[in-house]
Amino acid sequence: MKHFFCLVTALMLLTSAAYAQLSEGTKVGVATGKGLNTDRSGVFWTTPTESSNVTGDFYIDSTWHEGSVKFNAAIPQFGGVETDTLSGILIRYNLLNAELEVLANRAKNDIRVIKVGYLKSFKTQEPSPKLFVNVNALTKDASISGFCEVLSSGKLTLIKHYKTKITKPNYNPGFGTGQKNTIVRQDSEYYVISNGKPEKLNPGKKGIFSVMNDKQKDVEAYLKEKNVNFKTDEDLKGIFDFYNGK
């Protein structure tokens, strides 16, 4: 019995060590392509789509932030362990190409791409935590797609949906006027999702009361107390956090 107890203890220690190595190896895998038993071209390891003759604002935030990603399904790792999450990686979201970029090696400017079709969500930690979710995970309504920032969750989920506006080249060689490049501009809209149905929100008292009419008196008192600025994400989030917490 004593020998059996020692054997079990040793196996538990080995298992714990293996998990720790796999967790760390997962991070290494992002940079090297090792550690995940999957087709590299299917999920990782592709390079960002080239956007020649295109200028403008491609990213929700062009700064690299430490974050984590969650996949739609678990991915097998060498060793028989599966994971649906990667953390401790540097990421940014290319809105134009709908690609989550991963900075594999800063010194070499080695950037890899996780295809959006495999992603359920991703989160950045700095300067404050932000959660971005595939719209398909929140609603089956085909009128909106891609990724959105979740500002508040609950009975009424408030999201900020990002999109691009494209201006095509209008260069006239005869007069030498116009723009030779395609110009990308970033735009966003707010939606409220309730029971899986999205409704576009026009920030303001009228728009807020249209979706919160069941608690209008409480919400109205909150607006007066907080002197809310409807043009800021922070204040809009505060309103919905208040409503969802009532």
C-alpha atoms as a printed R data frame, in Angstrom:
    type eleno elety resid chain resno       x      y       z
1   ATOM     1    CA   MET     A     1   0.000  0.000   0.000
2   ATOM     2    CA   LYS     A     2   2.879  2.322   0.874
3   ATOM     3    CA   HIS     A     3   4.464  1.701  -2.537
4   ATOM     4    CA   PHE     A     4   1.115  2.313  -4.249
5   ATOM     5    CA   PHE     A     5   0.673  5.647  -2.428
6   ATOM     6    CA   CYS     A     6   4.169  6.736  -3.483
7   ATOM     7    CA   LEU     A     7   3.445  5.794  -7.078
8   ATOM     8    CA   VAL     A     8   0.181  7.784  -7.144
9   ATOM     9    CA   THR     A     9   1.908 10.807  -5.601
10  ATOM    10    CA   ALA     A    10   4.689 10.657  -8.196
11  ATOM    11    CA   LEU     A    11   2.188 10.442 -11.045
12  ATOM    12    CA   MET     A    12   0.284 13.460  -9.716
13  ATOM    13    CA   LEU     A    13   3.484 15.492  -9.564
14  ATOM    14    CA   LEU     A    14   4.443 14.479 -13.081
15  ATOM    15    CA   THR     A    15   0.982 15.363 -14.370
16  ATOM    16    CA   SER     A    16   1.131 18.795 -12.733
17  ATOM    17    CA   ALA     A    17   4.543 19.430 -14.281
18  ATOM    18    CA   ALA     A    18   3.301 18.345 -17.702
19  ATOM    19    CA   TYR     A    19   0.364 20.748 -17.542
20  ATOM    20    CA   ALA     A    20   2.656 23.588 -16.524
21  ATOM    21    CA   GLN     A    21   4.939 22.811 -19.461
22  ATOM    22    CA   LEU     A    22   2.018 22.632 -21.858
23  ATOM    23    CA   SER     A    23   0.688 25.952 -20.635
24  ATOM    24    CA   GLU     A    24   4.051 27.606 -21.182
25  ATOM    25    CA   GLY     A    25   4.524 25.666 -24.415
26  ATOM    26    CA   THR     A    26   1.274 27.066 -25.708
27  ATOM    27    CA   LYS     A    27   2.774 30.544 -25.537
28  ATOM    28    CA   VAL     A    28   5.893 29.346 -27.306
29  ATOM    29    CA   GLY     A    29   3.692 27.692 -29.903
30  ATOM    30    CA   VAL     A    30   2.285 31.024 -30.968
31  ATOM    31    CA   ALA     A    31   5.762 32.153 -31.955
32  ATOM    32    CA   THR     A    32   7.223 28.911 -33.294
33  ATOM    33    CA   GLY     A    33   4.334 26.796 -34.514
34  ATOM    34    CA   LYS     A    34   5.174 24.026 -32.030
35  ATOM    35    CA   GLY     A    35   2.913 22.599 -29.368
36  ATOM    36    CA   LEU     A    36  -0.429 22.516 -31.158
37  ATOM    37    CA   ASN     A    37  -1.420 19.385 -33.049
38  ATOM    38    CA   THR     A    38  -3.306 21.160 -35.816
39  ATOM    39    CA   ASP     A    39  -2.924 22.366 -39.367
40  ATOM    40    CA   ARG     A    40  -0.943 25.600 -39.122
41  ATOM    41    CA   SER     A    41  -2.577 27.093 -42.192
42  ATOM    42    CA   GLY     A    42  -5.979 26.325 -40.714
43  ATOM    43    CA   VAL     A    43  -5.744 28.358 -37.528
44  ATOM    44    CA   PHE     A    44  -2.364 30.002 -37.012
45  ATOM    45    CA   TRP     A    45   0.860 30.809 -38.733
46  ATOM    46    CA   THR     A    46  -0.448 32.619 -41.804
47  ATOM    47    CA   THR     A    47   0.929 36.095 -42.357
48  ATOM    48    CA   PRO     A    48  -1.301 39.190 -42.425
49  ATOM    49    CA   THR     A    49  -3.123 39.968 -45.656
50  ATOM    50    CA   GLU     A    50  -1.215 42.527 -47.686
51  ATOM    51    CA   SER     A    51  -3.142 45.728 -48.322
52  ATOM    52    CA   SER     A    52  -1.268 47.446 -51.108
53  ATOM    53    CA   ASN     A    53  -2.365 50.918 -52.206
54  ATOM    54    CA   VAL     A    54  -4.576 51.162 -49.148
55  ATOM    55    CA   THR     A    55  -4.189 53.864 -46.512
56  ATOM    56    CA   GLY     A    56  -6.120 54.833 -43.405
57  ATOM    57    CA   ASP     A    57  -7.199 53.362 -40.097
58  ATOM    58    CA   PHE     A    58  -7.143 49.561 -40.250
59  ATOM    59    CA   TYR     A    59  -7.178 48.759 -36.546
60  ATOM    60    CA   ILE     A    60  -9.606 49.225 -33.673
61  ATOM    61    CA   ASP     A    61  -6.395 49.994 -31.768
62  ATOM    62    CA   SER     A    62  -3.069 49.781 -33.606
63  ATOM    63    CA   THR     A    63  -1.118 49.400 -30.327
64  ATOM    64    CA   TRP     A    64  -0.102 45.871 -29.360
65  ATOM    65    CA   HIS     A    65  -1.809 44.843 -26.112
66  ATOM    66    CA   GLU     A    66  -1.336 41.761 -23.986
67  ATOM    67    CA   GLY     A    67  -4.429 39.631 -24.158
68  ATOM    68    CA   SER     A    68  -6.054 36.261 -24.604
69  ATOM    69    CA   VAL     A    69  -8.192 34.498 -27.196
70  ATOM    70    CA   LYS     A    70 -10.954 31.916 -26.950
71  ATOM    71    CA   PHE     A    71 -11.657 29.538 -29.824
72  ATOM    72    CA   ASN     A    72 -14.983 28.178 -30.987
73  ATOM    73    CA   ALA     A    73 -13.729 24.684 -30.161
74  ATOM    74    CA   ALA     A    74 -10.844 23.112 -28.275
75  ATOM    75    CA   ILE     A    75  -7.638 22.535 -30.237
76  ATOM    76    CA   PRO     A    76  -5.644 19.329 -29.601
77  ATOM    77    CA   GLN     A    77  -2.115 19.794 -28.251
78  ATOM    78    CA   PHE     A    78   0.743 17.330 -28.411
79  ATOM    79    CA   GLY     A    79   0.420 15.175 -25.312
80  ATOM    80    CA   GLY     A    80  -3.327 14.627 -25.696
81  ATOM    81    CA   VAL     A    81  -4.463 17.772 -23.890
82  ATOM    82    CA   GLU     A    82  -6.898 20.159 -25.543
83  ATOM    83    CA   THR     A    83  -7.310 23.886 -25.034
84  ATOM    84    CA   ASP     A    84  -9.789 26.449 -26.289
85  ATOM    85    CA   THR     A    85  -7.832 29.390 -24.855
86  ATOM    86    CA   LEU     A    86  -4.486 31.107 -25.382
87  ATOM    87    CA   SER     A    87  -3.276 33.813 -23.013
88  ATOM    88    CA   GLY     A    88  -0.273 36.035 -22.402
89  ATOM    89    CA   ILE     A    89   0.095 36.979 -26.074
90  ATOM    90    CA   LEU     A    90   0.345 40.357 -27.814
91  ATOM    91    CA   ILE     A    91  -2.598 41.008 -30.131
92  ATOM    92    CA   ARG     A    92  -4.394 43.617 -32.198
93  ATOM    93    CA   TYR     A    93  -7.444 43.363 -34.465
94  ATOM    94    CA   ASN     A    94  -7.238 44.342 -38.133
95  ATOM    95    CA   LEU     A    95 -10.731 45.600 -38.858
96  ATOM    96    CA   LEU     A    96 -10.226 45.914 -42.617
97  ATOM    97    CA   ASN     A    97  -9.099 42.317 -43.143
98  ATOM    98    CA   ALA     A    98 -11.047 40.816 -40.198
99  ATOM    99    CA   GLU     A    99  -7.876 39.231 -38.824
100 ATOM   100    CA   LEU     A   100  -6.543 38.954 -35.292
101 ATOM   101    CA   GLU     A   101  -2.826 39.639 -35.496
102 ATOM   102    CA   VAL     A   102  -0.384 38.093 -33.023
103 ATOM   103    CA   LEU     A   103   3.068 39.588 -32.467
104 ATOM   104    CA   ALA     A   104   5.167 36.447 -32.402
105 ATOM   105    CA   ASN     A   105   8.560 38.189 -32.281
106 ATOM   106    CA   ARG     A   106   8.826 41.929 -31.657
107 ATOM   107    CA   ALA     A   107  12.532 42.142 -32.541
108 ATOM   108    CA   LYS     A   108  11.929 40.604 -35.963
109 ATOM   109    CA   ASN     A   109   8.501 42.222 -36.418
110 ATOM   110    CA   ASP     A   110   7.185 38.706 -36.959
111 ATOM   111    CA   ILE     A   111   3.391 38.963 -37.143
112 ATOM   112    CA   ARG     A   112   1.096 35.938 -37.470
113 ATOM   113    CA   VAL     A   113  -2.659 35.724 -37.941
114 ATOM   114    CA   ILE     A   114  -5.387 33.748 -36.194
115 ATOM   115    CA   LYS     A   115  -8.269 33.408 -38.619
116 ATOM   116    CA   VAL     A   116 -11.401 35.043 -37.285
117 ATOM   117    CA   GLY     A   117 -13.604 32.114 -38.267
118 ATOM   118    CA   TYR     A   118 -11.969 30.086 -35.477
119 ATOM   119    CA   LEU     A   119 -12.424 32.750 -32.814
120 ATOM   120    CA   LYS     A   120 -15.261 33.120 -30.338
121 ATOM   121    CA   SER     A   121 -13.764 36.085 -28.498
122 ATOM   122    CA   PHE     A   122 -10.589 37.883 -27.537
123 ATOM   123    CA   LYS     A   123  -9.716 40.126 -24.617
124 ATOM   124    CA   THR     A   124  -7.114 42.826 -24.096
125 ATOM   125    CA   GLN     A   125  -5.873 43.678 -20.602
126 ATOM   126    CA   GLU     A   126  -4.415 47.154 -20.945
127 ATOM   127    CA   PRO     A   127  -4.867 50.012 -20.293
128 ATOM   128    CA   SER     A   128  -8.171 48.531 -19.020
129 ATOM   129    CA   PRO     A   129  -9.789 45.156 -19.797
130 ATOM   130    CA   LYS     A   130 -11.817 45.051 -23.008
131 ATOM   131    CA   LEU     A   131 -13.801 42.103 -24.326
132 ATOM   132    CA   PHE     A   132 -14.458 41.592 -28.047
133 ATOM   133    CA   VAL     A   133 -16.897 38.887 -29.114
134 ATOM   134    CA   ASN     A   134 -17.898 37.374 -32.427
135 ATOM   135    CA   VAL     A   135 -21.376 38.763 -33.065
136 ATOM   136    CA   ASN     A   136 -22.532 35.274 -34.060
137 ATOM   137    CA   ALA     A   137 -22.067 34.205 -30.434
138 ATOM   138    CA   LEU     A   138 -24.554 36.862 -29.311
139 ATOM   139    CA   THR     A   139 -27.172 36.890 -32.059
140 ATOM   140    CA   LYS     A   140 -28.091 34.934 -35.170
141 ATOM   141    CA   ASP     A   141 -29.370 38.088 -36.856
142 ATOM   142    CA   ALA     A   142 -27.499 38.401 -40.163
143 ATOM   143    CA   SER     A   143 -27.806 42.190 -40.278
144 ATOM   144    CA   ILE     A   144 -24.575 42.560 -38.268
145 ATOM   145    CA   SER     A   145 -21.445 40.427 -38.385
146 ATOM   146    CA   GLY     A   146 -17.794 40.407 -37.382
147 ATOM   147    CA   PHE     A   147 -16.538 41.381 -33.944
148 ATOM   148    CA   CYS     A   148 -17.960 43.817 -31.435
149 ATOM   149    CA   GLU     A   149 -16.854 45.209 -28.103
150 ATOM   150    CA   VAL     A   150 -19.103 44.154 -25.240
151 ATOM   151    CA   LEU     A   151 -19.591 47.198 -23.016
152 ATOM   152    CA   SER     A   152 -22.206 45.741 -20.650
153 ATOM   153    CA   SER     A   153 -23.771 42.294 -20.267
154 ATOM   154    CA   GLY     A   154 -27.080 41.260 -18.746
155 ATOM   155    CA   LYS     A   155 -30.764 41.459 -19.601
156 ATOM   156    CA   LEU     A   156 -29.733 44.182 -22.030
157 ATOM   157    CA   THR     A   157 -26.312 43.640 -23.582
158 ATOM   158    CA   LEU     A   158 -24.710 46.786 -24.964
159 ATOM   159    CA   ILE     A   159 -22.216 46.308 -27.782
160 ATOM   160    CA   LYS     A   160 -20.138 48.635 -29.904
161 ATOM   161    CA   HIS     A   161 -19.997 47.282 -33.441
162 ATOM   162    CA   TYR     A   162 -17.032 48.391 -35.542
163 ATOM   163    CA   LYS     A   163 -17.007 48.654 -39.315
164 ATOM   164    CA   THR     A   164 -15.006 50.284 -42.095
165 ATOM   165    CA   LYS     A   165 -15.908 52.932 -44.628
166 ATOM   166    CA   ILE     A   166 -14.090 52.550 -47.927
167 ATOM   167    CA   THR     A   167 -13.366 55.389 -50.336
168 ATOM   168    CA   LYS     A   168 -12.141 54.101 -53.691
169 ATOM   169    CA   PRO     A   169  -9.397 55.832 -55.728
170 ATOM   170    CA   ASN     A   170 -10.571 58.774 -57.825
171 ATOM   171    CA   TYR     A   171  -7.284 59.822 -59.389
172 ATOM   172    CA   ASN     A   172  -7.553 61.604 -62.741
173 ATOM   173    CA   PRO     A   173  -4.227 61.217 -64.615
174 ATOM   174    CA   GLY     A   174  -5.213 63.840 -67.169
175 ATOM   175    CA   PHE     A   175  -5.434 66.567 -64.542
176 ATOM   176    CA   GLY     A   176  -3.182 64.980 -61.931
177 ATOM   177    CA   THR     A   177  -5.882 65.351 -59.294
178 ATOM   178    CA   GLY     A   178  -7.631 63.017 -56.896
179 ATOM   179    CA   GLN     A   179  -6.548 60.164 -54.656
180 ATOM   180    CA   LYS     A   180  -4.536 57.207 -55.987
181 ATOM   181    CA   ASN     A   181  -5.046 54.997 -52.944
182 ATOM   182    CA   THR     A   182  -8.061 53.336 -51.399
183 ATOM   183    CA   ILE     A   183  -8.811 55.134 -48.126
184 ATOM   184    CA   VAL     A   184 -10.129 53.257 -45.090
185 ATOM   185    CA   ARG     A   185 -11.967 55.024 -42.286
186 ATOM   186    CA   GLN     A   186 -13.255 53.457 -39.101
187 ATOM   187    CA   ASP     A   187 -16.837 53.771 -37.948
188 ATOM   188    CA   SER     A   188 -18.918 52.257 -35.148
189 ATOM   189    CA   GLU     A   189 -22.508 51.838 -34.028
190 ATOM   190    CA   TYR     A   190 -24.135 50.814 -30.761
191 ATOM   191    CA   TYR     A   191 -26.552 47.902 -30.527
192 ATOM   192    CA   VAL     A   192 -28.616 46.546 -27.661
193 ATOM   193    CA   ILE     A   193 -29.125 42.789 -27.674
194 ATOM   194    CA   SER     A   194 -32.081 41.352 -25.790
195 ATOM   195    CA   ASN     A   195 -33.208 37.723 -26.093
196 ATOM   196    CA   GLY     A   196 -30.792 37.297 -28.987
197 ATOM   197    CA   LYS     A   197 -32.280 40.175 -30.990
198 ATOM   198    CA   PRO     A   198 -30.168 43.249 -31.812
199 ATOM   199    CA   GLU     A   199 -31.614 46.752 -31.875
200 ATOM   200    CA   LYS     A   200 -29.600 49.743 -33.024
201 ATOM   201    CA   LEU     A   201 -29.201 52.311 -30.262
202 ATOM   202    CA   ASN     A   202 -29.118 56.045 -30.856
203 ATOM   203    CA   PRO     A   203 -27.299 57.329 -27.739
204 ATOM   204    CA   GLY     A   204 -29.467 59.848 -25.910
205 ATOM   205    CA   LYS     A   205 -32.378 59.944 -23.469
206 ATOM   206    CA   LYS     A   206 -34.931 58.978 -26.092
207 ATOM   207    CA   GLY     A   207 -32.924 55.965 -27.223
208 ATOM   208    CA   ILE     A   208 -32.140 54.866 -23.664
209 ATOM   209    CA   PHE     A   209 -35.746 55.106 -22.472
210 ATOM   210    CA   SER     A   210 -36.973 53.202 -25.535
211 ATOM   211    CA   VAL     A   211 -35.085 50.098 -24.364
212 ATOM   212    CA   MET     A   212 -35.380 50.696 -20.595
213 ATOM   213    CA   ASN     A   213 -39.026 51.734 -20.300
214 ATOM   214    CA   ASP     A   214 -39.671 49.101 -17.618
215 ATOM   215    CA   LYS     A   215 -37.297 50.936 -15.251
216 ATOM   216    CA   GLN     A   216 -37.620 54.459 -16.644
217 ATOM   217    CA   LYS     A   217 -37.987 56.239 -13.265
218 ATOM   218    CA   ASP     A   218 -34.911 54.554 -11.806
219 ATOM   219    CA   VAL     A   219 -32.867 55.199 -14.945
220 ATOM   220    CA   GLU     A   220 -34.010 58.825 -15.123
221 ATOM   221    CA   ALA     A   221 -32.870 59.370 -11.523
222 ATOM   222    CA   TYR     A   222 -29.515 57.785 -12.372
223 ATOM   223    CA   LEU     A   223 -29.048 60.074 -15.391
224 ATOM   224    CA   LYS     A   224 -29.694 63.155 -13.271
225 ATOM   225    CA   GLU     A   225 -27.389 62.020 -10.481
226 ATOM   226    CA   LYS     A   226 -24.470 61.086 -12.762
227 ATOM   227    CA   ASN     A   227 -24.847 63.936 -15.259
228 ATOM   228    CA   VAL     A   228 -24.332 61.405 -18.060
229 ATOM   229    CA   ASN     A   229 -22.509 62.201 -21.287
230 ATOM   230    CA   PHE     A   230 -24.162 60.001 -23.915
231 ATOM   231    CA   LYS     A   231 -21.208 60.420 -26.277
232 ATOM   232    CA   THR     A   232 -18.768 58.390 -24.177
233 ATOM   233    CA   ASP     A   233 -18.491 54.605 -23.974
234 ATOM   234    CA   GLU     A   234 -17.787 54.823 -20.253
235 ATOM   235    CA   ASP     A   235 -21.012 56.672 -19.442
236 ATOM   236    CA   LEU     A   236 -23.121 54.462 -21.704
237 ATOM   237    CA   LYS     A   237 -21.618 51.404 -20.055
238 ATOM   238    CA   GLY     A   238 -22.480 52.909 -16.663
239 ATOM   239    CA   ILE     A   239 -26.144 53.309 -17.620
240 ATOM   240    CA   PHE     A   240 -26.460 49.703 -18.783
241 ATOM   241    CA   ASP     A   241 -24.485 48.350 -15.819
242 ATOM   242    CA   PHE     A   242 -26.929 50.220 -13.559
243 ATOM   243    CA   TYR     A   243 -29.960 48.841 -15.405
244 ATOM   244    CA   ASN     A   244 -28.615 45.275 -15.510
245 ATOM   245    CA   GLY     A   245 -27.776 45.437 -11.815
246 ATOM   246    CA   LYS     A   246 -31.245 46.571 -10.696
